């Protein structure tokens, strides 16, 4: 019987502050990259407050930034976890999501949750296949 242990690597985008909680922004195990939940943080680490569609755009931008640090791209995403603060946000979320993920979007689960930060309305985590 053969056993293969995948090397596990952890990644953090250069020039971005460390997360305020104990996590790795991305972990690569074999051909998969797992991106921790991203919100609409600005480059200085503060949370964007404003238009919801812009918040979704910034959140996906941050997902892309973390993916790139791990050597992956948005078009390699195979699974998305999306978390919204209010069910009324599904429609505007889907508009941005359609634009960013195109005609062949990855599998997705979307749930409504309560966030620890009062200004966060969307969080996204992803799994990408880079093999």
C-alpha positions in Angstrom: 0.0 0.0 0.0 1.3 3.4 -1.0 0.7 6.6 1.0 1.3 10.1 -0.2 1.3 12.9 2.2 0.7 16.2 0.5 3.0 19.1 1.5 1.0 21.8 3.3 2.0 25.4 2.7 0.5 28.6 4.2 0.3 31.9 2.4 -0.3 35.6 3.2 -0.5 38.4 0.6 2.6 40.7 0.7 1.9 44.2 1.8 -1.2 43.3 3.7 -1.6 43.4 7.5 -1.7 40.1 9.4 -5.2 38.9 10.2 -6.4 40.0 13.6 -7.4 36.4 14.4 -5.4 33.1 14.3 -5.7 31.9 10.7 -3.8 31.6 7.5 -5.3 33.5 4.6 -4.6 30.6 2.3 -3.4 27.0 2.8 -2.2 24.9 -0.1 -2.4 21.1 0.2 -1.4 19.2 -2.9 -3.4 20.6 -5.8 -5.9 22.5 -3.7 -5.8 26.0 -2.3 -8.1 26.8 0.6 -8.8 30.5 1.1 -10.1 31.6 4.5 -13.1 33.8 4.6 -12.4 37.2 3.1 -14.3 40.5 3.7 -14.0 43.9 2.1 -10.9 44.9 4.0 -9.0 47.8 2.5 -5.2 47.6 2.1 -4.7 49.2 5.5 -6.8 46.5 7.1 -9.8 48.6 7.8 -13.3 47.4 6.8 -14.9 49.1 3.8 -18.2 50.8 4.6 -20.5 51.9 1.8 -22.3 50.6 -1.2 -23.0 46.8 -0.9 -22.1 45.9 -4.5 -18.8 47.6 -4.0 -18.3 45.6 -0.8 -18.9 42.4 -2.7 -16.4 43.6 -5.4 -13.7 44.4 -2.8 -14.4 41.0 -1.1 -13.8 39.1 -4.3 -10.7 41.3 -5.0 -9.4 40.2 -1.7 -10.1 36.5 -2.5 -8.2 37.0 -5.8 -5.3 38.6 -3.9 -5.0 35.7 -1.5 -5.3 33.2 -4.3 -2.5 34.9 -6.2 -0.3 34.7 -3.1 -0.8 30.9 -3.2 -0.2 30.7 -7.0 -3.9 30.3 -7.9 -6.5 32.3 -9.9 -10.2 33.0 -9.6 -11.0 30.8 -12.7 -9.5 27.8 -10.8 -12.1 28.1 -8.0 -14.2 25.0 -7.7 -16.2 25.8 -4.5 -17.4 29.0 -2.9 -18.8 29.6 0.5 -20.7 32.9 0.7 -22.1 34.4 3.9 -24.5 37.3 3.9 -25.8 39.4 6.8 -29.3 39.7 5.4 -31.4 37.6 3.0 -32.4 40.8 1.1 -28.7 41.0 -0.1 -29.0 37.8 -2.2 -30.1 39.7 -5.4 -27.3 42.3 -5.4 -24.8 39.7 -4.3 -25.8 37.5 -7.3 -25.4 40.4 -9.7 -21.7 41.0 -8.8 -21.1 37.2 -8.5 -22.3 36.7 -12.0 -20.1 39.4 -13.4 -17.0 38.1 -11.6 -17.4 34.3 -12.0 -18.9 34.3 -15.5 -21.1 31.8 -17.3 -19.5 28.7 -15.7 -19.5 29.6 -12.0 -18.1 27.2 -9.4 -20.3 25.3 -6.9 -21.6 27.6 -4.2 -23.3 27.6 -0.8 -24.8 30.8 0.4 -26.1 31.3 3.9 -27.3 34.2 6.1 -25.3 34.7 9.3 -24.5 37.2 12.0 -21.0 38.7 11.8 -18.9 39.7 14.7 -18.2 43.1 13.0 -21.2 45.3 12.6 -20.2 46.7 9.3 -19.5 43.4 7.5 -22.3 42.3 5.2 -20.5 39.7 3.1 -17.7 37.1 3.6 -16.4 34.7 1.0 -14.2 31.6 1.3 -13.1 29.4 -1.6 -11.4 26.2 -2.6 -9.4 26.3 -5.9 -7.9 23.4 -7.8 -4.5 24.2 -9.2 -3.3 20.8 -10.5 
